[in-house]
Amino acid sequence: MRRVMLLTLLALALSTAGLANQIRYNTGVPANQANVTMTPFAAAFAVSVICPTCSPVAGQISPVEISLMTSTLASGCSSFCTFSDGTATVDSLGGVQLFTDTVSNGTIIAGSIIMADLDPNPGFNAAGGSVHFGITFDSTRQVLVGNGSMILDGVIPEPGTLSLLGTGLICLGGMATRKLKLGA
């Protein structure tokens, strides 16, 4: 009986973790220890933030490396730029790719913020998400501090997770029925 109860609780715990509605990645804190690489504002733009010595952020998968590459920037941008498409990537500190997706509707506000929307990706984030870089750089585009974060919305649980949930619920129902029969 104890084994059945333990297995039931384990099945429910594992399946509940898979039903999270967001996954958050972060490069870690403090931002002044991050290594930021950024290309000049030209036809295409790339930024990458990694911080191997940073501390994890509570409730987020961190520290990781977050990169963004755009295909084209709007012409004539100096303090405010937009871009229509690109690619965002999250890698572990060991170099293993954890996530990649296309981005759209990007904005670069010189000296402070780079952000874009993640496109819906059925394999990871059915509802899309966002990528955000808080990067402070001077007029010569020398980076002073930086941090990156990515939020994936509406994560789809895998089929195995849902089968674990179903198994757990069936076991609980069976145990409740047995308990009622024994008590009656």
N, CA and C atoms as an extended XYZ file, in Angstrom:
552
Properties=species:S:1:pos:R:3:atomname:S:1:resname:S:1:resid:I:1 pbc="F F F"
N         0.828       -1.198        0.000 N   MET     1
C         0.000        0.000        0.000 CA  MET     1
C         0.868        1.255        0.000 C   MET     1
N         1.945        1.240        0.788 N   ARG     2
C         2.830        2.402        0.833 CA  ARG     2
C         3.498        2.626       -0.515 C   ARG     2
N         3.882        1.531       -1.170 N   ARG     3
C         4.514        1.655       -2.482 CA  ARG     3
C         3.558        2.291       -3.484 C   ARG     3
N         2.314        1.845       -3.471 N   VAL     4
C         1.327        2.392       -4.402 CA  VAL     4
C         1.141        3.879       -4.138 C   VAL     4
N         1.053        4.248       -2.875 N   MET     5
C         0.871        5.656       -2.512 CA  MET     5
C         2.082        6.485       -2.951 C   MET     5
N         3.283        5.968       -2.726 N   LEU     6
C         4.499        6.669       -3.114 CA  LEU     6
C         4.583        6.829       -4.638 C   LEU     6
N         4.278        5.770       -5.369 N   LEU     7
C         4.299        5.847       -6.832 CA  LEU     7
C         3.252        6.827       -7.357 C   LEU     7
N         2.096        6.851       -6.723 N   THR     8
C         1.044        7.770       -7.124 CA  THR     8
C         1.478        9.218       -6.919 C   THR     8
N         2.039        9.505       -5.768 N   LEU     9
C         2.501       10.864       -5.491 CA  LEU     9
C         3.631       11.269       -6.442 C   LEU     9
N         4.522       10.326       -6.728 N   LEU    10
C         5.605       10.598       -7.649 CA  LEU    10
C         5.067       10.902       -9.053 C   LEU    10
N         4.101       10.119       -9.508 N   ALA    11
C         3.512       10.348      -10.830 CA  ALA    11
C         2.844       11.717      -10.902 C   ALA    11
N         2.162       12.117       -9.842 N   LEU    12
C         1.508       13.422       -9.825 CA  LEU    12
C         2.528       14.551       -9.764 C   LEU    12
N         3.588       14.379       -8.981 N   ALA    13
C         4.611       15.415       -8.860 CA  ALA    13
C         5.332       15.620      -10.189 C   ALA    13
N         5.685       14.545      -10.864 N   LEU    14
C         6.386       14.666      -12.139 CA  LEU    14
C         5.507       15.321      -13.200 C   LEU    14
N         4.257       14.951      -13.222 N   SER    15
C         3.379       15.520      -14.244 CA  SER    15
C         3.058       16.981      -13.961 C   SER    15
N         2.969       17.366      -12.711 N   THR    16
C         2.676       18.750      -12.379 CA  THR    16
C         3.819       19.659      -12.819 C   THR    16
N         5.048       19.206      -12.678 N   ALA    17
C         6.189       20.008      -13.115 CA  ALA    17
C         6.124       20.263      -14.622 C   ALA    17
N         5.607       19.330      -15.375 N   GLY    18
C         5.512       19.486      -16.821 CA  GLY    18
C         4.417       20.432      -17.263 C   GLY    18
N         3.531       20.834      -16.377 N   LEU    19
C         2.417       21.703      -16.739 CA  LEU    19
C         2.709       23.180      -16.499 C   LEU    19
N         3.984       23.517      -16.289 N   ALA    20
C         4.353       24.908      -16.071 CA  ALA    20
C         3.939       25.743      -17.280 C   ALA    20
N         3.484       26.972      -17.021 N   ASN    21
C         3.032       27.785      -18.148 CA  ASN    21
C         4.113       28.719      -18.671 C   ASN    21
N         5.288       28.767      -18.018 N   GLN    22
C         6.389       29.574      -18.506 CA  GLN    22
C         7.707       28.899      -18.173 C   GLN    22
N         8.678       29.100      -19.030 N   ILE    23
C        10.060       28.749      -18.723 CA  ILE    23
C        10.841       30.041      -18.857 C   ILE    23
N        11.636       30.354      -17.852 N   ARG    24
C        12.416       31.595      -17.854 CA  ARG    24
C        13.899       31.273      -17.844 C   ARG    24
N        14.629       31.859      -18.790 N   TYR    25
C        16.078       31.743      -18.833 CA  TYR    25
C        16.671       33.100      -18.465 C   TYR    25
N        17.813       33.105      -17.770 N   ASN    26
C        18.464       34.351      -17.392 CA  ASN    26
C        19.969       34.147      -17.381 C   ASN    26
N        20.707       35.199      -17.731 N   THR    27
C        22.164       35.086      -17.758 CA  THR    27
C        22.769       35.140      -16.364 C   THR    27
N        21.991       35.501      -15.361 N   GLY    28
C        22.484       35.546      -13.983 CA  GLY    28
C        22.755       36.961      -13.511 C   GLY    28
N        23.086       37.091      -12.227 N   VAL    29
C        23.369       38.401      -11.627 CA  VAL    29
C        24.704       38.327      -10.899 C   VAL    29
N        25.450       39.400      -10.696 N   PRO    30
C        25.169       40.773      -11.118 CA  PRO    30
C        25.540       41.003      -12.574 C   PRO    30
N        24.893       41.998      -13.183 N   ALA    31
C        25.090       42.271      -14.604 CA  ALA    31
C        26.485       42.804      -14.914 C   ALA    31
N        27.157       43.432      -13.924 N   ASN    32
C        28.464       44.018      -14.211 CA  ASN    32
C        29.565       42.971      -14.356 C   ASN    32
N        29.249       41.693      -14.121 N   GLN    33
C        30.216       40.626      -14.321 CA  GLN    33
C        30.002       39.891      -15.641 C   GLN    33
N        29.005       40.283      -16.394 N   ALA    34
C        28.664       39.575      -17.632 CA  ALA    34
C        29.619       39.951      -18.757 C   ALA    34
N        29.865       38.993      -19.635 N   ASN    35
C        30.627       39.241      -20.862 CA  ASN    35
C        29.628       39.503      -21.975 C   ASN    35
N        29.637       40.708      -22.517 N   VAL    36
C        28.689       41.096      -23.554 CA  VAL    36
C        29.459       41.360      -24.846 C   VAL    36
N        29.038       40.717      -25.925 N   THR    37
C        29.593       41.029      -27.242 CA  THR    37
C        28.468       41.575      -28.102 C   THR    37
N        28.768       42.641      -28.821 N   MET    38
C        27.736       43.305      -29.597 CA  MET    38
C        28.375       43.857      -30.871 C   MET    38
N        27.740       43.633      -31.993 N   THR    39
C        28.256       44.168      -33.258 CA  THR    39
C        27.767       45.598      -33.436 C   THR    39
N        28.414       46.380      -34.310 N   PRO    40
C        27.930       47.740      -34.590 CA  PRO    40
C        26.545       47.690      -35.246 C   PRO    40
N        25.806       48.805      -35.149 N   PHE    41
C        24.513       48.882      -35.821 CA  PHE    41
C        24.774       49.000      -37.317 C   PHE    41
N        24.496       47.945      -38.029 N   ALA    42
C        24.695       47.933      -39.477 CA  ALA    42
C        23.498       47.233      -40.089 C   ALA    42
N        23.687       46.623      -41.253 N   ALA    43
C        22.583       45.925      -41.908 CA  ALA    43
C        22.051       44.799      -41.034 C   ALA    43
N        22.949       44.095      -40.368 N   ALA    44
C        22.559       43.043      -39.432 CA  ALA    44
C        23.181       43.356      -38.078 C   ALA    44
N        22.635       42.769      -37.029 N   PHE    45
C        23.077       43.083      -35.675 CA  PHE    45
C        23.107       41.804      -34.856 C   PHE    45
N        24.087       41.676      -33.970 N   ALA    46
C        24.165       40.506      -33.092 CA  ALA    46
C        24.584       40.948      -31.701 C   ALA    46
N        23.996       40.304      -30.692 N   VAL    47
C        24.371       40.556      -29.306 CA  VAL    47
C        24.359       39.221      -28.574 C   VAL    47
N        25.302       39.067      -27.651 N   SER    48
C        25.391       37.840      -26.867 CA  SER    48
C        25.808       38.200      -25.447 C   SER    48
N        25.147       37.593      -24.451 N   VAL    49
C        25.483       37.839      -23.049 CA  VAL    49
C        25.727       36.497      -22.377 C   VAL    49
N        26.873       36.378      -21.711 N   ILE    50
C        27.213       35.174      -20.953 CA  ILE    50
C        27.902       35.618      -19.671 C   ILE    50
N        27.638       34.929      -18.582 N   CYS    51
C        28.234       35.295      -17.302 CA  CYS    51
C        28.542       34.033      -16.503 C   CYS    51
N        29.716       33.428      -16.722 N   PRO    52
C        30.037       32.185      -16.023 CA  PRO    52
C        30.174       32.340      -14.506 C   PRO    52
N        30.459       33.559      -14.032 N   THR    53
C        30.637       33.766      -12.586 CA  THR    53
C        29.394       34.320      -11.911 C   THR    53
N        28.335       34.537      -12.665 N   CYS    54
C        27.119       35.114      -12.083 CA  CYS    54
C        26.352       34.084      -11.265 C   CYS    54
N        25.554       34.594      -10.338 N   SER    55
C        24.714       33.749       -9.493 CA  SER    55
C        23.384       33.485      -10.183 C   SER    55
N        22.786       32.314       -9.931 N   PRO    56
C        21.467       32.025      -10.516 CA  PRO    56
C        20.405       33.002      -10.026 C   PRO    56
N        19.387       33.188      -10.833 N   VAL    57
C        18.240       34.017      -10.488 CA  VAL    57
C        17.134       33.083      -10.018 C   VAL    57
N        16.538       33.365       -8.868 N   ALA    58
C        15.507       32.497       -8.296 CA  ALA    58
C        14.355       32.289       -9.266 C   ALA    58
N        13.950       31.038       -9.437 N   GLY    59
C        12.819       30.708      -10.287 CA  GLY    59
C        13.126       30.710      -11.773 C   GLY    59
N        14.409       30.837      -12.146 N   GLN    60
C        14.771       30.883      -13.552 CA  GLN    60
C        15.931       29.929      -13.814 C   GLN    60
N        16.041       29.445      -15.038 N   ILE    61
C        17.158       28.594      -15.427 CA  ILE    61
C        18.320       29.524      -15.734 C   ILE    61
N        19.321       29.513      -14.870 N   SER    62
C        20.437       30.429      -15.039 CA  SER    62
C        21.645       29.898      -14.284 C   SER    62
N        22.855       30.358      -14.537 N   PRO    63
C        23.202       31.236      -15.639 CA  PRO    63
C        23.323       30.487      -16.962 C   PRO    63
N        22.960       31.164      -18.035 N   VAL    64
C        23.047       30.631      -19.404 CA  VAL    64
C        23.576       31.740      -20.314 C   VAL    64
N        23.890       31.386      -21.556 N   GLU    65
C        24.252       32.382      -22.552 CA  GLU    65
C        23.042       32.625      -23.443 C   GLU    65
N        22.691       33.888      -23.633 N   ILE    66
C        21.553       34.246      -24.478 CA  ILE    66
C        22.077       35.106      -25.634 C   ILE    66
N        21.725       34.717      -26.856 N   SER    67
C        22.203       35.424      -28.054 CA  SER    67
C        21.022       35.819      -28.933 C   SER    67
N        21.209       36.909      -29.648 N   LEU    68
C        20.206       37.388      -30.595 CA  LEU    68
C        20.933       37.842      -31.843 C   LEU    68
N        20.481       37.372      -33.012 N   MET    69
C        21.015       37.810      -34.296 CA  MET    69
C        19.849       38.290      -35.150 C   MET    69
N        19.973       39.495      -35.689 N   THR    70
C        18.921       40.015      -36.560 CA  THR    70
C        19.383       39.877      -38.008 C   THR    70
N        18.442       39.797      -38.907 N   SER    71
C        18.826       39.718      -40.319 CA  SER    71
C        19.000       41.103      -40.916 C   SER    71
N        18.117       42.030      -40.610 N   THR    72
C        18.248       43.395      -41.133 CA  THR    72
C        17.728       44.399      -40.117 C   THR    72
N        18.452       45.488      -39.961 N   LEU    73
C        17.984       46.606      -39.135 CA  LEU    73
C        17.366       47.650      -40.054 C   LEU    73
N        16.421       48.408      -39.502 N   ALA    74
C        15.843       49.504      -40.277 CA  ALA    74
C        16.952       50.510      -40.584 C   ALA    74
N        16.918       51.096      -41.753 N   SER    75
C        17.996       52.006      -42.161 CA  SER    75
C        17.942       53.308      -41.375 C   SER    75
N        19.126       53.906      -41.213 N   GLY    76
C        19.224       55.212      -40.576 CA  GLY    76
C        19.006       55.218      -39.078 C   GLY    76
N        19.277       54.117      -38.399 N   CYS    77
C        19.033       54.108      -36.955 CA  CYS    77
C        20.283       54.576      -36.208 C   CYS    77
N        20.062       55.391      -35.188 N   SER    78
C        21.171       55.844      -34.361 CA  SER    78
C        20.844       55.627      -32.887 C   SER    78
N        19.746       56.196      -32.421 N   SER    79
C        19.390       56.001      -31.022 CA  SER    79
C        18.198       55.053      -30.853 C   SER    79
N        17.479       54.804      -31.937 N   PHE    80
C        16.316       53.918      -31.887 CA  PHE    80
C        16.274       53.115      -33.180 C   PHE    80
N        16.299       51.796      -33.081 N   CYS    81
C        16.290       50.925      -34.261 CA  CYS    81
C        15.185       49.890      -34.122 C   CYS    81
N        14.716       49.409      -35.242 N   THR    82
C        13.768       48.298      -35.236 CA  THR    82
C        14.271       47.232      -36.203 C   THR    82
N        13.826       46.007      -35.967 N   PHE    83
C        14.115       44.923      -36.895 CA  PHE    83
C        12.914       44.005      -36.935 C   PHE    83
N        12.738       43.341      -38.095 N   SER    84
C        11.531       42.539      -38.283 CA  SER    84
C        11.747       41.056      -38.047 C   SER    84
N        12.992       40.589      -38.131 N   ASP    85
C        13.200       39.155      -37.929 CA  ASP    85
C        14.634       38.868      -37.473 C   ASP    85
N        14.812       37.647      -36.978 N   GLY    86
C        16.120       37.217      -36.496 CA  GLY    86
C        15.992       35.891      -35.776 C   GLY    86
N        17.024       35.557      -35.008 N   THR    87
C        17.053       34.297      -34.278 CA  THR    87
C        17.561       34.535      -32.865 C   THR    87
N        16.883       33.946      -31.883 N   ALA    88
C        17.322       33.997      -30.486 CA  ALA    88
C        17.729       32.589      -30.064 C   ALA    88
N        18.808       32.493      -29.286 N   THR    89
C        19.346       31.203      -28.873 CA  THR    89
C        19.718       31.238      -27.401 C   THR    89
N        19.474       30.131      -26.703 N   VAL    90
C        19.922       29.952      -25.319 CA  VAL    90
C        20.841       28.742      -25.284 C   VAL    90
N        22.054       28.942      -24.771 N   ASP    91
C        23.022       27.858      -24.614 CA  ASP    91
C        23.392       27.715      -23.146 C   ASP    91
N        23.667       26.481      -22.729 N   SER    92
C        24.189       26.275      -21.373 CA  SER    92
C        25.620       26.789      -21.337 C   SER    92
N        26.171       26.937      -20.134 N   LEU    93
C        27.551       27.409      -20.023 CA  LEU    93
C        28.526       26.409      -20.627 C   LEU    93
N        28.094       25.158      -20.786 N   GLY    94
C        28.916       24.142      -21.426 CA  GLY    94
C        28.819       24.161      -22.945 C   GLY    94
N        28.013       25.063      -23.493 N   GLY    95
C        27.899       25.186      -24.941 CA  GLY    95
C        26.801       24.349      -25.562 C   GLY    95
N        25.972       23.687      -24.765 N   VAL    96
C        24.875       22.877      -25.294 CA  VAL    96
C        23.675       23.787      -25.552 C   VAL    96
N        23.124       23.708      -26.772 N   GLN    97
C        21.976       24.545      -27.112 CA  GLN    97
C        20.727       24.031      -26.396 C   GLN    97
N        20.112       24.910      -25.595 N   LEU    98
C        18.900       24.557      -24.855 CA  LEU    98
C        17.638       24.950      -25.607 C   LEU    98
N        17.717       26.040      -26.378 N   PHE    99
C        16.526       26.551      -27.042 CA  PHE    99
C        16.947       27.474      -28.172 C   PHE    99
N        16.203       27.451      -29.255 N   THR   100
C        16.383       28.423      -30.339 CA  THR   100
C        15.022       28.690      -30.967 C   THR   100
N        14.819       29.917      -31.421 N   ASP   101
C        13.545       30.281      -32.021 CA  ASP   101
C        13.747       31.518      -32.886 C   ASP   101
N        12.807       31.767      -33.777 N   THR   102
C        12.834       32.981      -34.574 CA  THR   102
C        12.179       34.108      -33.782 C   THR   102
N        12.595       35.328      -34.087 N   VAL   103
C        12.047       36.494      -33.398 CA  VAL   103
C        11.468       37.458      -34.424 C   VAL   103
N        10.592       38.329      -33.939 N   SER   104
C        10.003       39.364      -34.783 CA  SER   104
C         9.738       40.593      -33.922 C   SER   104
N         9.394       41.687      -34.567 N   ASN   105
C         9.025       42.924      -33.868 CA  ASN   105
C        10.074       43.354      -32.854 C   ASN   105
N        11.315       43.463      -33.285 N   GLY   106
C        12.394       43.832      -32.379 CA  GLY   106
C        12.635       45.321      -32.305 C   GLY   106
N        13.140       45.756      -31.146 N   THR   107
C        13.441       47.162      -30.903 CA  THR   107
C        14.796       47.276      -30.222 C   THR   107
N        15.582       48.243      -30.635 N   ILE   108
C        16.841       48.560      -29.969 CA  ILE   108
C        16.780       50.027      -29.577 C   ILE   108
N        16.862       50.294      -28.283 N   ILE   109
C        16.920       51.667      -27.785 CA  ILE   109
C        18.360       51.869      -27.346 C   ILE   109
N        19.085       52.692      -28.074 N   ALA   110
C        20.522       52.830      -27.852 CA  ALA   110
C        20.821       53.196      -26.406 C   ALA   110
N        21.762       52.485      -25.845 N   GLY   111
C        22.213       52.763      -24.490 CA  GLY   111
C        21.522       51.979      -23.414 C   GLY   111
N        20.424       51.253      -23.746 N   SER   112
C        19.744       50.597      -22.638 CA  SER   112
C        19.077       49.265      -22.947 C   SER   112
N        18.203       49.184      -23.935 N   ILE   113
C        17.343       48.000      -24.056 CA  ILE   113
C        17.367       47.449      -25.475 C   ILE   113
N        17.416       46.122      -25.557 N   ILE   114
C        17.230       45.407      -26.817 CA  ILE   114
C        16.172       44.354      -26.527 C   ILE   114
N        15.079       44.342      -27.284 N   MET   115
C        14.017       43.374      -27.003 CA  MET   115
C        13.358       42.932      -28.292 C   MET   115
N        12.751       41.734      -28.231 N   ALA   116
C        12.046       41.195      -29.391 CA  ALA   116
C        11.031       40.169      -28.922 C   ALA   116
N        10.052       39.884      -29.777 N   ASP   117
C         9.043       38.859      -29.499 CA  ASP   117
C         9.504       37.531      -30.087 C   ASP   117
N         9.317       36.451      -29.328 N   LEU   118
C         9.575       35.119      -29.859 CA  LEU   118
C         8.355       34.666      -30.634 C   LEU   118
N         8.568       34.092      -31.788 N   ASP   119
C         7.460       33.576      -32.577 CA  ASP   119
C         6.956       32.278      -31.959 C   ASP   119
N         5.661       31.979      -32.074 N   PRO   120
C         5.149       30.700      -31.556 CA  PRO   120
C         5.901       29.523      -32.173 C   PRO   120
N         6.263       28.579      -31.343 N   ASN   121
C         7.044       27.418      -31.765 CA  ASN   121
C         6.384       26.189      -31.144 C   ASN   121
N         5.671       25.370      -31.914 N   PRO   122
C         4.932       24.235      -31.350 CA  PRO   122
C         5.786       23.279      -30.530 C   PRO   122
N         7.068       23.194      -30.808 N   GLY   123
C         7.926       22.288      -30.050 CA  GLY   123
C         8.257       22.790      -28.659 C   GLY   123
N         8.172       24.104      -28.444 N   PHE   124
C         8.572       24.665      -27.163 CA  PHE   124
C         7.538       25.588      -26.552 C   PHE   124
N         7.102       26.575      -27.302 N   ASN   125
C         6.273       27.632      -26.726 CA  ASN   125
C         5.109       27.963      -27.652 C   ASN   125
N         3.997       27.343      -27.393 N   ALA   126
C         2.848       27.494      -28.284 CA  ALA   126
C         2.380       28.939      -28.394 C   ALA   126
N         2.566       29.713      -27.350 N   ALA   127
C         2.063       31.082      -27.359 CA  ALA   127
C         3.133       32.120      -27.658 C   ALA   127
N         4.376       31.716      -27.879 N   GLY   128
C         5.443       32.681      -28.137 CA  GLY   128
C         6.185       33.022      -26.866 C   GLY   128
N         6.628       34.251      -26.755 N   GLY   129
C         7.394       34.684      -25.590 CA  GLY   129
C         8.149       35.953      -25.917 C   GLY   129
N         9.210       36.224      -25.145 N   SER   130
C         9.987       37.441      -25.380 CA  SER   130
C        11.439       37.214      -25.009 C   SER   130
N        12.306       37.975      -25.655 N   VAL   131
C        13.726       38.002      -25.314 CA  VAL   131
C        14.056       39.456      -24.989 C   VAL   131
N        14.834       39.671      -23.938 N   HIS   132
C        15.094       41.019      -23.454 CA  HIS   132
C        16.541       41.116      -22.996 C   HIS   132
N        17.229       42.150      -23.429 N   PHE   133
C        18.581       42.434      -22.973 CA  PHE   133
C        18.575       43.806      -22.322 C   PHE   133
N        19.053       43.892      -21.106 N   GLY   134
C        19.266       45.178      -20.450 CA  GLY   134
C        20.755       45.459      -20.527 C   GLY   134
N        21.168       46.228      -21.507 N   ILE   135
C        22.593       46.466      -21.747 CA  ILE   135
C        22.846       47.970      -21.722 C   ILE   135
N        23.788       48.376      -20.893 N   THR   136
C        24.167       49.780      -20.852 CA  THR   136
C        25.461       49.944      -21.630 C   THR   136
N        25.434       50.822      -22.646 N   PHE   137
C        26.642       51.085      -23.414 CA  PHE   137
C        26.739       52.578      -23.689 C   PHE   137
N        27.981       53.073      -23.847 N   ASP   138
C        28.198       54.510      -24.033 CA  ASP   138
C        28.050       54.902      -25.503 C   ASP   138
N        28.372       56.174      -25.803 N   SER   139
C        28.159       56.693      -27.156 CA  SER   139
C        29.051       56.003      -28.197 C   SER   139
N        30.167       55.411      -27.764 N   THR   140
C        31.030       54.678      -28.699 CA  THR   140
C        30.624       53.208      -28.784 C   THR   140
N        29.518       52.856      -28.184 N   ARG   141
C        28.977       51.489      -28.116 CA  ARG   141
C        29.884       50.538      -27.340 C   ARG   141
N        30.646       51.100      -26.399 N   GLN   142
C        31.429       50.278      -25.482 CA  GLN   142
C        30.473       49.818      -24.386 C   GLN   142
N        30.337       48.505      -24.236 N   VAL   143
C        29.383       47.955      -23.273 CA  VAL   143
C        29.906       48.147      -21.856 C   VAL   143
N        29.049       48.648      -20.979 N   LEU   144
C        29.421       48.844      -19.581 CA  LEU   144
C        28.916       47.686      -18.726 C   LEU   144
N        27.656       47.380      -18.785 N   VAL   145
C        27.073       46.238      -18.068 CA  VAL   145
C        25.991       45.620      -18.939 C   VAL   145
N        25.633       44.369      -18.636 N   GLY   146
C        24.585       43.741      -19.438 CA  GLY   146
C        23.978       42.534      -18.774 C   GLY   146
N        22.737       42.258      -19.139 N   ASN   147
C        22.005       41.102      -18.644 CA  ASN   147
C        21.032       40.684      -19.741 C   ASN   147
N        20.747       39.400      -19.813 N   GLY   148
C        19.792       38.919      -20.796 CA  GLY   148
C        18.788       37.985      -20.157 C   GLY   148
N        17.571       38.009      -20.662 N   SER   149
C        16.552       37.078      -20.169 CA  SER   149
C        15.639       36.688      -21.322 C   SER   149
N        15.046       35.510      -21.204 N   MET   150
C        14.121       35.017      -22.214 CA  MET   150
C        12.976       34.319      -21.492 C   MET   150
N        11.754       34.606      -21.892 N   ILE   151
C        10.568       33.999      -21.291 CA  ILE   151
C         9.801       33.275      -22.388 C   ILE   151
N         9.549       31.983      -22.178 N   LEU   152
C         8.756       31.183      -23.110 CA  LEU   152
C         7.373       31.002      -22.502 C   LEU   152
N         6.354       31.462      -23.195 N   ASP   153
C         4.983       31.368      -22.691 CA  ASP   153
C         4.272       30.140      -23.224 C   ASP   153
N         3.341       29.616      -22.428 N   GLY   154
C         2.466       28.551      -22.885 CA  GLY   154
C         3.183       27.299      -23.303 C   GLY   154
N         4.089       26.828      -22.490 N   VAL   155
C         4.859       25.638      -22.824 CA  VAL   155
C         3.932       24.429      -22.901 C   VAL   155
N         4.071       23.634      -23.952 N   ILE   156
C         3.225       22.466      -24.163 CA  ILE   156
C         3.849       21.267      -23.460 C   ILE   156
N         3.129       20.612      -22.539 N   PRO   157
C         3.700       19.418      -21.923 CA  PRO   157
C         3.784       18.269      -22.920 C   PRO   157
N         4.804       17.476      -22.779 N   GLU   158
C         4.976       16.344      -23.682 CA  GLU   158
C         3.916       15.271      -23.389 C   GLU   158
N         3.626       14.370      -24.321 N   PRO   159
C         2.607       13.341      -24.098 CA  PRO   159
C         2.918       12.432      -22.911 C   PRO   159
N         4.178       12.145      -22.672 N   GLY   160
C         4.539       11.292      -21.529 CA  GLY   160
C         4.134       11.917      -20.204 C   GLY   160
N         4.217       13.236      -20.131 N   THR   161
C         3.822       13.939      -18.915 CA  THR   161
C         2.338       13.772      -18.653 C   THR   161
N         1.548       13.907      -19.711 N   LEU   162
C         0.102       13.762      -19.540 CA  LEU   162
C        -0.286       12.324      -19.187 C   LEU   162
N         0.443       11.343      -19.734 N   SER   163
C         0.139        9.955      -19.373 CA  SER   163
C         0.500        9.688      -17.914 C   SER   163
N         1.571       10.315      -17.410 N   LEU   164
C         1.899       10.181      -15.989 CA  LEU   164
C         0.789       10.769      -15.117 C   LEU   164
N         0.259       11.910      -15.526 N   LEU   165
C        -0.834       12.519      -14.775 CA  LEU   165
C        -2.048       11.594      -14.762 C   LEU   165
N        -2.385       11.054      -15.925 N   GLY   166
C        -3.530       10.142      -15.997 CA  GLY   166
C        -3.331        8.905      -15.135 C   GLY   166
N        -2.136        8.328      -15.161 N   THR   167
C        -1.844        7.150      -14.337 CA  THR   167
C        -1.990        7.483      -12.862 C   THR   167
N        -1.475        8.639      -12.470 N   GLY   168
C        -1.579        9.047      -11.069 CA  GLY   168
C        -3.022        9.215      -10.630 C   GLY   168
N        -3.829        9.823      -11.486 N   LEU   169
C        -5.238       10.023      -11.131 CA  LEU   169
C        -5.997        8.698      -11.046 C   LEU   169
N        -5.703        7.760      -11.937 N   ILE   170
C        -6.344        6.432      -11.892 CA  ILE   170
C        -5.971        5.723      -10.598 C   ILE   170
N        -4.695        5.794      -10.220 N   CYS   171
C        -4.258        5.150       -8.974 CA  CYS   171
C        -4.945        5.767       -7.764 C   CYS   171
N        -5.058        7.093       -7.752 N   LEU   172
C        -5.747        7.744       -6.634 CA  LEU   172
C        -7.206        7.318       -6.570 C   LEU   172
N        -7.854        7.235       -7.723 N   GLY   173
C        -9.254        6.788       -7.746 CA  GLY   173
C        -9.396        5.361       -7.246 C   GLY   173
N        -8.482        4.483       -7.659 N   GLY   174
C        -8.519        3.099       -7.194 CA  GLY   174
C        -8.299        2.999       -5.701 C   GLY   174
N        -7.367        3.801       -5.178 N   MET   175
C        -7.100        3.771       -3.739 CA  MET   175
C        -8.309        4.300       -2.951 C   MET   175
N        -8.952        5.331       -3.447 N   ALA   176
C       -10.110        5.905       -2.770 CA  ALA   176
C       -11.254        4.880       -2.743 C   ALA   176
N       -11.457        4.162       -3.863 N   THR   177
C       -12.505        3.136       -3.926 CA  THR   177
C       -12.222        2.017       -2.923 C   THR   177
N       -10.981        1.581       -2.863 N   ARG   178
C       -10.607        0.513       -1.933 CA  ARG   178
C       -10.801        0.962       -0.491 C   ARG   178
N       -10.428        2.185       -0.206 N   LYS   179
C       -10.570        2.729        1.143 CA  LYS   179
C       -12.046        2.781        1.553 C   LYS   179
N       -12.907        3.180        0.611 N   LEU   180
C       -14.336        3.249        0.918 CA  LEU   180
C       -14.918        1.861        1.146 C   LEU   180
N       -14.472        0.860        0.375 N   LYS   181
C       -14.962       -0.499        0.557 CA  LYS   181
C       -14.502       -1.074        1.890 C   LYS   181
N       -13.273       -0.812        2.278 N   LEU   182
C       -12.751       -1.307        3.541 CA  LEU   182
C       -13.440       -0.648        4.730 C   LEU   182
N       -13.769        0.637        4.577 N   GLY   183
C       -14.403        1.376        5.665 CA  GLY   183
C       -15.870        1.037        5.821 C   GLY   183
N       -16.519        0.534        4.780 N   ALA   184
C       -17.973        0.279        4.826 CA  ALA   184
C       -18.306       -1.053        5.424 C   ALA   184
